[in-house]
Amino acid sequence: MQFPFLQGAMPDKPVDYTVSPLQRGKRFHSMGVRGSQGERTVLQAQESCVLPLDGPAHARPSLAPTDEVPERLSRLGQVSSALRDRLALMGGYGRDVNVCIDFRIPDAERQLDAATADHRFRYWMRVGSYSLPDAPRVQAACFAYLSDW
């Protein structure tokens, strides 16, 4: 899903959405979404869906130890501000702790130290301390929000 805002929307006015099919196939669909306020286009999105496929056979095995328990790892807010600054260099996140995201970094000191860092960065994340309802649309919306990280 790609959902860029082209210009600021007015929070006190409704956004009208128009959905248009771009491609319809047996395994793959793509839809365009236009959000407007009057004559102003405030967002233009593209959403693609595909049926589940098996992953590539050459995929590398997970680096996560089988005994790693995310709940035992430090939360982002517990990591030193110097390490959070290094994390922020990777994409602008890390300096500010977002309480609605439970973000945990295994072995943060090693992963964020230039001398010992690997080319991959491992982390665990989920919706904060909230229990999500058994509602696929709510869960998909939360996943989309988390995927921005």
Backbone torsions as a table, in degrees:
resi	resn	phi	psi	omega
1	MET	NA	131.2	174.5
2	GLN	-122.6	124.2	-170.3
3	PHE	-138.5	66.3	-177.6
4	PRO	-82.4	138.3	171.5
5	PHE	-84.7	124.9	-177.7
6	LEU	-81.9	-30.3	176.0
7	GLN	-158.2	164.2	-176.7
8	GLY	-63.3	138.1	176.2
9	ALA	-94.4	153.4	177.5
10	MET	-86.2	117.1	-173.7
11	PRO	-65.8	-20.5	-178.7
12	ASP	-92.4	3.4	179.8
13	LYS	-119.6	144.6	179.3
14	PRO	-69.4	152.2	174.2
15	VAL	-105.1	125.4	177.2
16	ASP	-94.7	130.3	-177.7
17	TYR	-108.6	134.8	174.5
18	THR	-119.8	124.6	-178.7
19	VAL	-108.9	130.0	-179.3
20	SER	-128.8	133.3	175.8
21	PRO	-69.8	134.6	176.2
22	LEU	-102.8	-39.2	178.7
23	GLN	-153.3	134.5	176.2
24	ARG	-126.0	119.8	179.6
25	GLY	-131.2	-176.2	179.2
26	LYS	-74.7	-34.0	-177.1
27	ARG	-115.5	-13.8	-170.4
28	PHE	-138.6	133.0	174.4
29	HIS	-128.7	146.3	175.3
30	SER	-136.6	133.2	-177.8
31	MET	-126.3	144.7	173.4
32	GLY	-102.5	140.1	179.2
33	VAL	-127.4	126.8	177.5
34	ARG	-115.5	127.4	175.4
35	GLY	-109.7	127.9	-177.3
36	SER	-135.6	154.6	170.9
37	GLN	-124.5	102.3	-173.2
38	GLY	65.9	-127.0	179.4
39	GLU	-85.6	-9.5	-176.2
40	ARG	-86.0	124.9	171.2
41	THR	-85.4	117.4	-178.3
42	VAL	-99.5	-22.7	175.5
43	LEU	-151.3	151.0	177.2
44	GLN	-135.6	113.9	-174.0
45	ALA	-116.4	156.6	171.3
46	GLN	-131.7	129.4	-178.6
47	GLU	-124.7	130.8	-179.7
48	SER	-123.1	141.4	178.8
49	CYS	-130.8	142.2	178.3
50	VAL	-140.3	148.0	176.0
51	LEU	-64.8	149.8	179.4
52	PRO	-58.5	138.2	177.9
53	LEU	-126.5	153.2	174.9
54	ASP	-65.7	144.4	178.2
55	GLY	-72.8	166.0	-179.9
56	PRO	-65.1	145.4	-178.8
57	ALA	-69.7	-19.8	-176.7
58	HIS	-90.1	4.1	-177.8
59	ALA	-58.2	141.6	179.2
60	ARG	-75.5	146.2	178.5
61	PRO	-66.6	156.7	179.5
62	SER	-61.8	143.3	176.1
63	LEU	-86.9	-7.9	-177.8
64	ALA	-69.4	125.2	174.6
65	PRO	-60.8	143.4	-176.9
66	THR	-65.8	-20.4	-179.7
67	ASP	-99.3	8.3	-179.3
68	GLU	-73.6	128.1	-179.7
69	VAL	-114.7	110.2	-175.7
70	PRO	-53.4	-37.7	-177.5
71	GLU	-63.3	-18.4	179.8
72	ARG	-90.9	-7.1	-179.0
73	LEU	-84.9	156.8	178.1
74	SER	-66.9	141.0	172.6
75	ARG	-76.0	161.0	-179.1
76	LEU	-56.7	-39.9	179.8
77	GLY	-65.2	-17.0	-180.0
78	GLN	-93.1	-8.9	178.7
79	VAL	-80.9	144.4	-177.7
80	SER	-57.8	151.7	-178.8
81	SER	-63.8	-30.4	177.6
82	ALA	-64.5	-41.0	178.0
83	LEU	-70.7	-36.1	176.8
84	ARG	-64.8	-33.9	175.8
85	ASP	-64.6	-39.5	177.2
86	ARG	-65.0	-40.1	177.4
87	LEU	-63.1	-39.1	-179.8
88	ALA	-61.8	-30.2	178.1
89	LEU	-66.0	-19.4	-178.6
90	MET	-83.2	-3.7	179.8
91	GLY	165.7	11.8	176.8
92	GLY	89.1	-3.7	179.1
93	TYR	-101.3	159.6	173.5
94	GLY	119.7	-38.2	-178.6
95	ARG	-67.9	-40.0	179.8
96	ASP	-101.7	133.6	179.1
97	VAL	-93.2	123.6	-179.8
98	ASN	-98.2	112.0	-174.5
99	VAL	-66.6	-18.0	179.9
100	CYS	-83.5	-3.8	176.8
101	ILE	-119.2	123.5	174.0
102	ASP	-90.5	100.6	-173.9
103	PHE	-113.6	120.5	-176.6
104	ARG	-129.3	139.4	-176.5
105	ILE	-118.6	115.2	175.2
106	PRO	-68.6	132.6	175.8
107	ASP	49.0	56.1	-174.0
108	ALA	-57.6	-40.7	-178.0
109	GLU	-60.0	-45.1	-179.9
110	ARG	-69.5	-43.2	-176.4
111	GLN	-68.4	-28.3	-176.2
112	LEU	-102.6	1.7	176.8
113	ASP	-89.8	125.6	-176.5
114	ALA	-56.9	-30.7	-177.5
115	ALA	-75.2	-24.8	-174.9
116	THR	-122.2	-1.0	-176.9
117	ALA	-68.4	147.9	176.2
118	ASP	-97.2	168.9	178.6
119	HIS	-73.8	-10.5	175.8
120	ARG	-112.9	147.8	178.5
121	PHE	-116.1	121.3	-178.4
122	ARG	-98.5	139.5	174.1
123	TYR	-158.9	162.3	175.2
124	TRP	-116.5	141.2	174.7
125	MET	-149.7	151.3	176.3
126	ARG	-160.8	170.5	175.8
127	VAL	-60.3	140.2	-177.6
128	GLY	-43.8	-151.9	-173.2
129	SER	-77.6	26.0	179.2
130	TYR	-94.2	149.1	174.0
131	SER	-100.7	116.5	-178.0
132	LEU	-75.2	143.7	176.2
133	PRO	-70.7	162.2	177.0
134	ASP	-80.4	67.3	-177.1
135	ALA	-132.5	107.6	-175.3
136	PRO	-53.3	-37.7	-178.9
137	ARG	-68.9	-39.4	177.2
138	VAL	-65.5	-43.9	179.3
139	GLN	-63.6	-40.4	178.2
140	ALA	-65.4	-39.3	178.4
141	ALA	-64.9	-41.1	178.0
142	CYS	-65.6	-40.9	177.2
143	PHE	-61.7	-43.0	179.0
144	ALA	-61.3	-41.4	178.7
145	TYR	-63.2	-46.7	-179.4
146	LEU	-65.1	-33.1	-175.2
147	SER	-66.8	-14.3	176.5
148	ASP	-64.1	-23.9	176.4
149	TRP	-72.6	NA	NA
